[in-house]
């Protein structure tokens, strides 16, 4: 598999604090790559740099060979790198279907004036977005909650809606920020299957930051481990399980914390 995303010596400083320090790795097209590390390791900062919600202090991010770091976040999203924010981007007074339709507007061809005046292009956009939303709902098996207000959805359905919103933007790389947070075991396994289907059936490359190590070990093709802002390991789940630096980073114990 060829690299679709290249993280090259990425660094971010906040005054005297180096949150991300000279991190490099590639993401291969069509894989699921997880970024893990203890609390405060720099995982969220790394995701913000990749999605351009933070500017870099040094290094760069390349998408299909093109530098995308330090562009506006919406430009990066339109190029195909989309980060999910789960509940923070959900309109709770709207239904599941309405939320997914609205997320399509990143792909709008009509202008704001066109939407205001109801131009022919705006009407075509709306019809296309509604059809696409229904297809995503069917793909994710969300028909039963399509007309449910987002405010009434349980945690697992909210996470699925976050992924549906991401898919509405037609991403090539989907960055999932703790997609299994707050779930019980059964909900987590359902979400693992859902993310795999996004990868396998829709051809979307997936990156995720996650603390649920059993889920990470089950879903990942490869794993990047960071600690104190630096990459300390990279490899398959089997390689990461037996890596001494990783074991030491997770409190120095071979236990369930890293799925051993």
C-alpha positions as CSV (number, residue, x, y, z in Angstrom):
1,X,0.0,0.0,0.0
2,X,1.2,3.5,-0.8
3,X,1.3,6.3,1.7
4,X,-1.7,8.7,1.4
5,X,-0.6,10.8,4.4
6,X,2.9,11.7,5.5
7,X,3.7,13.3,8.8
8,X,7.3,14.6,8.6
9,X,9.2,15.8,11.6
10,X,6.0,17.5,13.0
11,X,6.6,19.8,16.0
12,X,4.4,22.1,18.0
13,X,5.6,24.4,20.8
14,X,3.5,26.3,23.2
15,X,6.0,28.7,24.7
16,X,8.5,26.6,26.5
17,X,6.4,23.4,26.3
18,X,7.0,21.1,23.3
19,X,3.7,19.2,23.0
20,X,4.7,17.4,19.8
21,X,8.4,16.9,19.1
22,X,9.8,15.8,15.7
23,X,7.2,13.1,15.0
24,X,7.3,11.3,11.7
25,X,5.2,8.4,10.3
26,X,3.2,7.5,7.2
27,X,-0.5,6.5,6.8
28,X,-1.0,3.9,4.1
29,X,-4.0,4.1,1.9
30,X,-6.9,2.0,3.1
31,X,-5.5,1.1,6.5
32,X,-6.7,1.8,10.0
33,X,-3.9,3.4,12.0
34,X,-4.3,4.2,15.7
35,X,-2.4,6.8,17.8
36,X,-2.1,5.8,21.4
37,X,-0.2,7.0,24.5
38,X,-0.8,8.0,28.1
39,X,-2.8,11.0,29.1
40,X,-1.0,14.2,28.1
41,X,1.2,12.4,25.6
42,X,0.3,14.8,22.8
43,X,-2.2,12.7,20.9
44,X,-4.9,15.4,20.6
45,X,-2.4,18.0,19.6
46,X,-1.1,15.7,16.9
47,X,-4.6,15.3,15.5
48,X,-5.2,19.0,15.5
49,X,-2.0,19.5,13.6
50,X,-2.9,16.9,11.0
51,X,-6.4,18.4,10.5
52,X,-4.8,22.0,10.5
53,X,-6.8,23.2,13.6
54,X,-3.3,24.1,14.9
55,X,-0.4,25.6,13.0
56,X,2.9,23.8,13.1
57,X,6.1,25.1,14.8
58,X,8.2,22.9,12.5
59,X,7.8,20.0,10.1
60,X,4.8,19.4,7.8
61,X,1.9,17.2,6.8
62,X,1.6,16.0,3.2
63,X,-1.6,14.5,1.7
64,X,-1.1,12.6,-1.5
65,X,2.3,14.4,-1.8
66,X,0.9,17.9,-1.3
67,X,1.7,20.0,1.8
68,X,-1.5,20.6,3.7
69,X,-0.2,21.7,7.1
70,X,-1.1,25.3,8.0
71,X,-3.9,25.6,5.5
72,X,-7.3,26.6,6.8
73,X,-9.2,23.6,8.4
74,X,-12.1,23.8,5.9
75,X,-9.6,23.7,3.0
76,X,-8.0,20.6,4.4
77,X,-11.4,19.0,4.9
78,X,-12.4,19.8,1.3
79,X,-9.2,18.1,0.2
80,X,-10.4,14.9,2.0
81,X,-9.0,14.9,5.5
82,X,-11.9,15.1,7.9
83,X,-11.8,15.0,11.7
84,X,-14.9,14.0,13.6
85,X,-15.8,15.9,16.8
86,X,-18.7,13.7,17.8
87,X,-21.3,15.6,19.9
88,X,-19.7,19.0,19.5
89,X,-20.8,19.1,15.8
90,X,-24.3,17.7,16.4
91,X,-27.4,19.9,16.4
92,X,-29.4,18.3,19.2
93,X,-32.7,20.0,18.2
94,X,-32.5,18.3,14.8
95,X,-33.1,14.7,13.7
96,X,-30.4,12.3,12.8
97,X,-31.2,12.7,9.1
98,X,-31.2,16.5,9.3
99,X,-27.8,16.5,11.0
100,X,-26.4,14.3,8.2
101,X,-27.9,16.5,5.4
102,X,-26.4,19.6,6.9
103,X,-23.0,18.0,7.1
104,X,-23.0,17.7,3.3
105,X,-22.8,21.4,2.8
106,X,-19.0,21.2,2.8
107,X,-19.6,19.9,-0.7
108,X,-22.0,22.6,-1.8
109,X,-21.8,23.9,-5.4
110,X,-24.3,26.7,-4.8
111,X,-23.3,30.0,-3.2
112,X,-24.8,31.4,0.0
113,X,-26.9,33.7,-2.0
114,X,-28.1,30.8,-4.0
115,X,-29.3,29.0,-0.9
116,X,-30.9,32.2,0.3
117,X,-32.9,32.8,-2.9
118,X,-33.4,29.1,-3.7
119,X,-31.5,28.9,-6.9
120,X,-31.6,25.9,-9.2
121,X,-28.1,24.8,-8.1
122,X,-29.1,25.1,-4.5
123,X,-32.2,22.9,-5.1
124,X,-30.0,20.3,-6.9
125,X,-27.6,20.4,-4.0
126,X,-30.3,19.8,-1.5
127,X,-31.7,16.8,-3.5
128,X,-28.3,15.3,-3.8
129,X,-27.5,15.7,-0.1
130,X,-30.9,14.2,0.9
131,X,-30.3,11.2,-1.3
132,X,-26.7,10.8,0.0
133,X,-27.9,11.1,3.6
134,X,-30.4,8.3,3.1
135,X,-27.7,6.1,1.6
136,X,-25.4,6.8,4.6
137,X,-28.2,6.0,7.0
138,X,-28.8,2.7,5.3
139,X,-25.1,1.9,5.2
140,X,-24.7,2.5,8.9
141,X,-28.0,0.7,9.7
142,X,-29.4,3.8,11.3
143,X,-32.9,3.7,9.7
144,X,-34.5,3.2,13.2
145,X,-33.2,6.5,14.5
146,X,-33.3,8.5,11.3
147,X,-36.2,10.7,12.5
148,X,-35.2,10.7,16.1
149,X,-34.0,14.0,17.6
150,X,-30.3,13.9,18.3
151,X,-31.0,15.1,21.9
152,X,-32.7,11.7,22.5
153,X,-30.0,9.5,21.2
154,X,-27.9,7.2,23.6
155,X,-24.1,7.4,23.6
156,X,-23.6,4.6,21.0
157,X,-25.9,6.2,18.5
158,X,-24.3,9.6,19.0
159,X,-20.9,8.1,18.2
160,X,-22.4,6.5,15.0
161,X,-24.0,9.9,14.1
162,X,-20.6,11.5,14.4
163,X,-19.2,9.0,11.9
164,X,-22.2,9.6,9.6
165,X,-21.5,13.3,9.7
166,X,-17.9,12.6,8.8
167,X,-18.9,10.4,5.9
168,X,-21.3,13.1,4.6
169,X,-18.2,15.2,3.7
170,X,-16.9,12.4,1.4
171,X,-13.6,12.0,3.2
172,X,-10.5,10.1,2.0
173,X,-9.1,10.0,5.5
174,X,-11.3,10.0,8.5
175,X,-9.8,11.1,11.8
176,X,-11.7,9.7,14.7
177,X,-11.2,11.3,18.1
178,X,-11.9,8.6,20.8
179,X,-14.8,6.9,19.0
180,X,-15.3,4.4,21.7
181,X,-15.3,6.7,24.7
182,X,-18.1,6.2,27.2
183,X,-19.3,2.9,25.7
184,X,-19.8,-0.5,27.3
185,X,-18.2,-3.6,25.8
186,X,-21.0,-4.5,23.5
187,X,-21.4,-0.9,22.2
188,X,-17.6,-0.8,21.6
189,X,-17.6,-4.0,19.6
190,X,-20.5,-2.7,17.5
191,X,-18.5,0.5,16.8
192,X,-15.4,-1.5,16.0
193,X,-17.4,-3.3,13.3
194,X,-18.9,-0.1,12.0
195,X,-15.5,1.6,11.6
196,X,-14.2,-1.5,9.9
197,X,-17.1,-1.4,7.4
198,X,-16.3,2.3,6.7
199,X,-12.7,1.2,5.9
200,X,-13.5,-1.9,3.9
201,X,-16.7,-1.1,2.1
202,X,-16.3,2.6,1.4
203,X,-12.5,2.6,1.0
204,X,-11.9,5.3,3.6
205,X,-8.5,5.4,5.3
206,X,-9.0,5.7,9.1
207,X,-6.9,7.3,11.8
208,X,-8.0,7.2,15.4
209,X,-6.9,8.4,18.8
210,X,-8.3,6.1,21.5
211,X,-7.7,5.0,25.1
212,X,-9.6,1.7,24.9
213,X,-6.6,-0.6,24.3
214,X,-8.5,-3.8,23.7
215,X,-10.5,-2.1,21.0
216,X,-7.3,-0.5,19.5
217,X,-5.6,-3.9,19.4
218,X,-8.6,-5.5,17.7
219,X,-9.2,-2.8,15.1
220,X,-5.8,-1.5,14.1
221,X,-3.6,-2.5,11.2
222,X,-0.8,-0.5,12.7
223,X,-0.3,1.6,15.8
224,X,1.8,4.7,16.6
225,X,2.7,5.2,20.2
226,X,3.7,8.7,21.6
227,X,4.8,9.7,25.0
228,X,5.7,13.2,26.2
229,X,5.2,14.5,22.7
230,X,7.6,12.0,21.1
231,X,7.1,8.9,19.0
232,X,8.4,5.9,21.0
233,X,7.1,3.0,18.9
234,X,5.4,2.1,15.6
235,X,4.2,-1.3,14.4
236,X,1.5,-3.9,14.3
237,X,-0.6,-4.7,17.4
238,X,1.5,-7.7,18.1
239,X,4.7,-5.7,17.9
240,X,3.3,-3.0,20.1
241,X,2.2,-5.5,22.8
242,X,5.7,-6.7,23.2
243,X,7.5,-3.4,23.0
244,X,9.4,-2.6,26.2
245,X,9.2,1.2,25.7
246,X,5.4,0.9,25.3
247,X,5.0,-1.3,28.4
248,X,7.2,1.2,30.4
249,X,5.1,4.2,29.2
250,X,1.9,2.5,30.5
251,X,3.0,2.5,34.1
252,X,5.6,-0.2,33.6
253,X,3.2,-3.1,33.8
254,X,2.1,-5.8,31.4
255,X,-1.6,-5.7,32.1
256,X,-4.9,-4.9,30.5
257,X,-3.9,-1.2,30.0
258,X,-2.3,-2.1,26.7
259,X,-4.2,-5.2,26.0
260,X,-1.6,-7.8,27.1
